[in-house]
Amino acid sequence: MAASPSTARAINDRFALRLLQDEGPLTATQLKTLTGLSRPTVADLVERLQGSGLVHVVGESGAERRGPNAKLYGLVADRAHLAAVDVRTRSVSVTVADLLGTTLAEASVPVGDGSGTGAAVEKAVTLLERTVKEAGADRLHSVAVGAPGLIDPATGELRDSSGLPAWHRRLVGVLQERLPAHVLVENETNLAAVAELREGAARDREDFVLLWLGQGVGAAVVLDGRLRRGASGGAGEIGFLPVPGTSGLPSATGCDGGFHELACSAAVHALAAAHGLDPAGALASGHGPFLDALAHRLAVGTAAVVSVLDPGCVVLGGETGHQGGAELAARVESALASLSPLRTQVRATELGDAAVRRGALLRARDAAQEALFP
């Protein structure tokens, strides 16, 4: 069945807006070529988008004859402002950006173990409000929060967890109460994977797994270019994975005895100390025996993931993946090849510590565009 004229216009408008987002400013001629639409249709489309305040003239193309078709059209960047909030166990970081994803301001603040729930939440909210003001934004359209823990796939809420600070869950509720904005929450590892997929180490991949190696251990699964969360939002909870070399088995209430025991930051630091290294600089030391021992540990957990998913690519993220870089990734790939018959590339994160915030910013931008683009 043919689309109605109004539906066809909406489809064309959205397609053009996506092109302007992905390609940057374009002339009417370039829009005609990329969309395959007629010149009159493109002219009507541009007029509609200008009238809606989503598109404006940002300059002229020097490569073309001066005239109407030489005008460069771009998205109105300040049509909406976005925020990304990276919530860690002992800190909060914020980035405020425009609709194009351009960073306008960013800041971080530590949150001590002694902070009560109310004080910690107020500290985080105040940081966001101050950063929004510094960015010159009147109000936020969309806010994406990245936090450790499970996200309920039915409600989109951060679940209660005995292993995480209580202020994490309360923060999301307070932001929803105090901000005239759409507030989203997503697992930090999933957001890091979104960022690596679209802008980082996995941008040439449709299938990959990101291993988050930090204070906590987890994974994000991307198959056919889509993030897979699982039935309960727990896909990738590999800290609970039973593996050899641990003190026992994990339980439903704790990941001691699971892969977490081998791969978390504390375990990496202990392994470095056992090799006579300063844990602070061990990953960048180039110390072969230490890196080989760590790579074998990581390969043990990775082999289990690969045997089930066969993603073809694993990205090492988090503190350990970032600091270990390409050298650690290469050693994990070599160790993995001896444990699994499934050929798998292992890559280091390209976005490092910024991956969670960048993923949150992309999530907020998608939400804003979904609401604003017709």
C-alpha positions as CSV (number, residue, x, y, z in Angstrom):
1,M,0.0,0.0,0.0
2,A,1.4,3.4,-1.0
3,A,2.1,5.8,1.8
4,S,-0.2,8.8,2.2
5,P,1.3,12.2,1.2
6,S,1.7,13.2,4.9
7,T,3.4,9.9,5.8
8,A,5.7,10.3,2.8
9,R,6.6,13.8,3.8
10,A,7.4,12.6,7.4
11,I,9.6,9.8,6.1
12,N,11.4,12.2,3.7
13,D,11.9,14.8,6.4
14,R,13.3,12.3,8.9
15,F,15.6,10.8,6.3
16,A,17.0,14.3,5.5
17,L,17.5,15.1,9.1
18,R,19.4,11.9,9.7
19,L,21.6,12.8,6.7
20,L,22.3,16.2,8.1
21,Q,23.2,14.6,11.4
22,D,25.5,12.0,9.9
23,E,27.0,14.0,7.1
24,G,27.0,17.6,8.5
25,P,25.8,20.6,6.5
26,L,24.6,19.8,2.9
27,T,23.3,21.8,-0.1
28,A,19.9,21.2,-1.6
29,T,21.7,19.5,-4.5
30,Q,23.5,17.2,-2.2
31,L,20.3,16.4,-0.4
32,K,18.7,15.6,-3.8
33,T,21.5,13.2,-4.7
34,L,21.6,11.5,-1.3
35,T,17.8,11.1,-0.9
36,G,17.0,10.4,-4.6
37,L,14.1,12.9,-4.3
38,S,13.2,15.4,-7.0
39,R,14.4,19.0,-6.8
40,P,10.9,20.4,-6.0
41,T,10.4,17.8,-3.2
42,V,13.7,18.7,-1.7
43,A,12.9,22.4,-1.8
44,D,9.6,21.8,0.0
45,L,11.3,19.6,2.5
46,V,13.9,22.2,3.3
47,E,11.2,24.9,3.6
48,R,9.3,22.7,6.1
49,L,12.3,21.9,8.2
50,Q,13.3,25.6,8.3
51,G,9.8,26.6,9.3
52,S,9.9,24.0,12.2
53,G,13.1,25.5,13.5
54,L,15.1,22.3,13.0
55,V,17.2,23.4,10.0
56,H,18.8,26.7,9.0
57,V,21.4,28.1,6.6
58,V,24.9,27.8,8.0
59,G,26.9,29.0,5.0
60,E,27.6,28.5,1.3
61,S,29.4,25.8,-0.6
62,G,32.4,27.3,-2.4
63,A,32.6,24.3,-4.7
64,E,29.3,25.2,-6.4
65,R,27.9,28.0,-8.4
66,R,26.6,30.7,-6.1
67,G,22.8,30.7,-5.8
68,P,20.0,28.9,-4.0
69,N,21.5,25.5,-4.4
70,A,24.8,26.7,-3.0
71,K,23.4,27.4,0.5
72,L,24.5,24.9,3.1
73,Y,21.7,23.7,5.4
74,G,22.5,22.3,8.8
75,L,20.7,21.2,12.0
76,V,20.0,24.0,14.5
77,A,22.4,22.8,17.2
78,D,20.8,24.8,20.1
79,R,17.3,23.5,19.3
80,A,17.8,21.1,22.2
81,H,20.4,20.6,24.9
82,L,21.5,17.2,26.3
83,A,23.3,15.9,29.3
84,A,25.2,12.7,30.0
85,V,25.8,11.6,33.6
86,D,28.3,8.9,34.4
87,V,27.7,7.6,37.9
88,R,30.5,5.6,39.5
89,T,30.7,4.2,43.0
90,R,32.8,7.2,44.3
91,S,32.2,9.9,41.7
92,V,29.9,11.6,39.2
93,S,30.9,13.1,35.9
94,V,28.6,15.3,33.6
95,T,28.8,16.4,30.0
96,V,26.4,18.9,28.5
97,A,26.1,19.1,24.7
98,D,23.9,20.5,22.0
99,L,21.7,18.6,19.6
100,L,24.7,17.8,17.4
101,G,26.5,16.2,20.3
102,T,29.1,19.0,20.6
103,T,30.4,19.3,24.1
104,L,29.6,22.6,25.7
105,A,30.7,22.0,29.3
106,E,31.8,19.1,31.5
107,A,32.7,18.5,35.1
108,S,33.3,15.8,37.7
109,V,33.0,15.6,41.5
110,P,34.1,12.9,44.0
111,V,31.5,11.3,46.2
112,G,33.0,10.0,49.4
113,D,32.1,6.7,51.1
114,G,30.9,8.7,54.1
115,S,28.4,10.7,52.1
116,G,24.8,10.0,53.1
117,T,22.3,9.2,50.4
118,G,20.7,12.6,50.5
119,A,24.0,14.5,50.5
120,A,25.4,12.4,47.6
121,V,22.3,12.9,45.5
122,E,22.4,16.7,46.1
123,K,26.0,16.8,45.2
124,A,25.4,15.1,41.9
125,V,22.3,17.2,41.1
126,T,24.1,20.4,41.9
127,L,27.0,19.4,39.7
128,L,24.6,18.9,36.8
129,E,22.8,22.2,37.4
130,R,26.0,24.1,37.6
131,T,27.4,22.5,34.4
132,V,24.2,23.3,32.5
133,K,24.5,26.9,33.5
134,E,28.2,27.0,32.4
135,A,27.1,25.6,29.1
136,G,24.7,28.4,28.6
137,A,21.7,26.1,28.2
138,D,18.3,27.4,29.3
139,R,17.0,23.9,29.9
140,L,17.7,20.3,29.1
141,H,15.7,18.2,26.7
142,S,17.1,14.8,27.4
143,V,19.4,13.4,30.1
144,A,21.0,9.9,30.0
145,V,22.4,8.4,33.1
146,G,25.0,5.6,33.0
147,A,25.3,3.6,36.2
148,P,26.5,0.1,37.3
149,G,23.8,-2.4,38.0
150,L,20.8,-4.0,36.3
151,I,18.2,-2.0,34.4
152,D,14.7,-3.4,34.5
153,P,13.7,-3.9,30.8
154,A,10.0,-3.4,31.6
155,T,10.3,-0.2,33.5
156,G,13.7,1.2,32.5
157,E,14.5,1.7,36.2
158,L,17.8,0.9,38.0
159,R,17.2,-2.1,40.2
160,D,18.0,-2.2,43.9
161,S,21.4,-3.9,44.5
162,S,23.0,-4.6,47.8
163,G,26.4,-4.2,46.1
164,L,25.9,-0.6,45.0
165,P,25.4,2.7,46.9
166,A,21.8,3.5,47.6
167,W,22.2,7.0,46.2
168,H,22.6,5.7,42.7
169,R,19.0,4.6,42.5
170,R,17.7,7.7,44.3
171,L,19.6,10.0,42.0
172,V,17.6,9.0,39.0
173,G,14.3,9.7,40.8
174,V,15.4,13.1,42.0
175,L,16.6,14.1,38.5
176,Q,13.2,13.0,37.1
177,E,11.5,15.2,39.8
178,R,13.6,18.3,39.5
179,L,14.4,18.5,35.8
180,P,12.0,19.5,33.0
181,A,13.7,16.9,30.9
182,H,13.4,13.3,29.7
183,V,15.6,11.3,32.0
184,L,16.9,7.9,30.9
185,V,19.0,5.4,32.7
186,E,21.2,2.7,31.2
187,N,23.9,0.2,32.4
188,E,27.3,1.8,32.1
189,T,28.8,-1.1,30.2
190,N,26.0,-1.0,27.7
191,L,26.6,2.7,27.1
192,A,30.3,2.1,26.6
193,A,29.5,-0.5,24.0
194,V,27.1,1.9,22.2
195,A,30.0,4.4,22.0
196,E,32.5,1.9,20.8
197,L,30.0,0.7,18.2
198,R,29.3,4.1,16.8
199,E,32.5,6.0,17.3
200,G,35.2,3.7,18.7
201,A,37.0,0.4,18.4
202,A,33.9,-1.6,17.0
203,R,32.6,0.9,14.5
204,D,33.4,-1.6,11.7
205,R,31.6,-4.4,13.5
206,E,28.0,-5.6,13.6
207,D,28.7,-8.2,16.3
208,F,31.0,-7.8,19.3
209,V,31.3,-8.1,23.0
210,L,32.7,-5.4,25.2
211,L,34.3,-6.5,28.4
212,W,34.2,-4.0,31.2
213,L,37.2,-4.5,33.4
214,G,37.3,-2.1,36.3
215,Q,36.2,-2.1,39.9
216,G,33.4,-4.3,38.7
217,V,33.5,-6.8,35.8
218,G,30.8,-7.1,33.2
219,A,30.1,-7.3,29.5
220,A,27.8,-5.8,26.9
221,V,26.6,-7.8,24.0
222,V,26.0,-6.3,20.5
223,L,24.6,-8.6,17.8
224,D,23.5,-7.5,14.3
225,G,24.3,-4.0,15.4
226,R,21.9,-4.0,18.3
227,L,22.5,-4.0,22.0
228,R,21.1,-7.1,23.6
229,R,20.0,-6.8,27.2
230,G,18.5,-10.2,27.9
231,A,15.1,-11.2,29.4
232,S,15.8,-9.5,32.8
233,G,18.4,-6.9,31.7
234,G,21.2,-9.1,32.9
235,A,22.9,-10.1,29.6
236,G,26.7,-9.7,30.2
237,E,26.8,-10.2,34.0
238,I,30.0,-12.2,33.6
239,G,31.3,-11.3,37.0
240,F,29.2,-14.2,38.1
241,L,30.6,-16.6,35.5
242,P,32.0,-19.8,37.2
243,V,35.6,-20.2,36.0
244,P,38.7,-22.2,37.1
245,G,41.3,-20.6,39.3
246,T,38.9,-18.9,41.8
247,S,38.3,-19.6,45.5
248,G,35.0,-21.4,44.9
249,L,31.8,-20.7,43.1
250,P,29.7,-17.5,42.9
251,S,26.3,-17.3,44.4
252,A,23.0,-15.5,43.5
253,T,24.0,-12.7,46.0
254,G,27.7,-12.3,45.3
255,C,30.2,-12.8,42.5
256,D,33.1,-13.8,44.8
257,G,34.3,-17.1,43.3
258,G,33.3,-16.0,39.8
259,F,35.2,-14.3,37.0
260,H,35.1,-11.1,39.0
261,E,37.5,-12.6,41.4
262,L,40.1,-12.9,38.6
263,A,39.6,-9.8,36.6
264,C,38.4,-6.9,38.9
265,S,40.8,-4.0,39.6
266,A,41.6,-5.3,43.0
267,A,42.6,-8.7,41.5
268,V,44.7,-7.0,38.9
269,H,46.5,-4.9,41.5
270,A,47.2,-8.0,43.6
271,L,48.6,-9.8,40.6
272,A,50.8,-6.8,39.8
273,A,52.1,-6.8,43.4
274,A,52.8,-10.5,43.2
275,H,55.1,-9.7,40.3
276,G,56.9,-7.1,42.3
277,L,55.3,-4.2,40.3
278,D,53.6,-1.0,41.5
279,P,49.9,-1.6,40.7
280,A,49.5,2.0,39.6
281,G,51.7,1.6,36.6
282,A,51.8,-2.1,36.1
283,L,49.5,-2.2,33.0
284,A,51.7,0.3,31.2
285,S,55.0,-1.2,32.3
286,G,55.4,-3.6,29.5
287,H,56.3,-6.3,32.0
288,G,55.9,-9.5,30.0
289,P,55.3,-12.1,32.8
290,F,52.6,-9.9,34.5
291,L,50.8,-9.1,31.2
292,D,50.9,-12.8,30.1
293,A,49.5,-13.9,33.5
294,L,46.7,-11.2,33.3
295,A,46.0,-12.0,29.7
296,H,45.5,-15.7,30.5
297,R,43.0,-14.8,33.3
298,L,41.1,-12.6,30.9
299,A,41.1,-15.2,28.2
300,V,39.6,-17.8,30.5
301,G,36.4,-15.7,31.0
302,T,36.4,-14.5,27.4
303,A,36.6,-18.0,26.1
304,A,33.3,-18.9,27.8
305,V,31.6,-15.8,26.3
306,V,33.0,-16.6,22.8
307,S,31.9,-20.2,23.0
308,V,28.3,-19.2,23.5
309,L,28.1,-16.0,21.3
310,D,30.8,-16.3,18.7
311,P,30.9,-12.5,18.3
312,G,34.2,-12.5,16.3
313,C,35.4,-9.4,18.2
314,V,35.9,-8.5,21.9
315,V,36.7,-5.0,23.0
316,L,38.6,-4.6,26.4
317,G,37.1,-1.6,28.1
318,G,37.1,-0.1,31.6
319,E,40.2,0.9,33.6
320,T,42.2,-2.3,32.8
321,G,41.3,-2.3,29.1
322,H,42.2,1.3,28.7
323,Q,45.5,1.2,30.6
324,G,46.5,-2.2,29.1
325,G,45.9,-0.9,25.6
326,A,46.9,-2.7,22.4
327,E,49.6,-4.7,24.1
328,L,47.3,-6.4,26.6
329,A,44.6,-6.9,23.9
330,A,47.1,-8.7,21.7
331,R,48.2,-11.0,24.5
332,V,44.5,-11.8,25.4
333,E,43.9,-12.6,21.7
334,S,46.9,-15.0,21.6
335,A,45.8,-16.7,24.9
336,L,42.2,-16.9,23.7
337,A,43.3,-18.6,20.4
338,S,44.8,-21.4,22.5
339,L,41.6,-21.9,24.4
340,S,38.9,-21.5,21.7
341,P,38.7,-22.8,18.1
342,L,36.5,-19.7,17.3
343,R,38.6,-17.0,15.7
344,T,38.2,-13.8,17.7
345,Q,39.8,-10.4,17.4
346,V,40.6,-8.7,20.7
347,R,40.8,-4.9,20.6
348,A,41.5,-2.2,23.2
349,T,39.0,0.5,23.8
350,E,39.5,3.6,21.7
351,L,37.4,5.9,23.9
352,G,38.9,4.9,27.3
353,D,37.3,6.5,30.4
354,A,35.1,8.7,28.2
355,A,33.2,5.8,26.7
356,V,30.3,5.8,29.2
357,R,29.7,9.5,29.0
358,R,30.0,9.4,25.2
359,G,27.5,6.5,25.1
360,A,25.1,8.4,27.4
361,L,25.4,11.4,25.2
362,L,24.6,9.4,22.1
363,R,21.6,7.9,23.9
364,A,20.3,11.3,25.0
365,R,20.8,12.7,21.4
366,D,18.8,9.8,20.0
367,A,16.0,10.4,22.4
368,A,15.9,14.1,21.6
369,Q,16.0,13.5,17.9
370,E,13.2,10.9,18.2
371,A,11.0,13.5,19.9
372,L,12.0,16.5,17.8
373,F,12.3,15.0,14.3
374,P,8.8,14.6,12.7
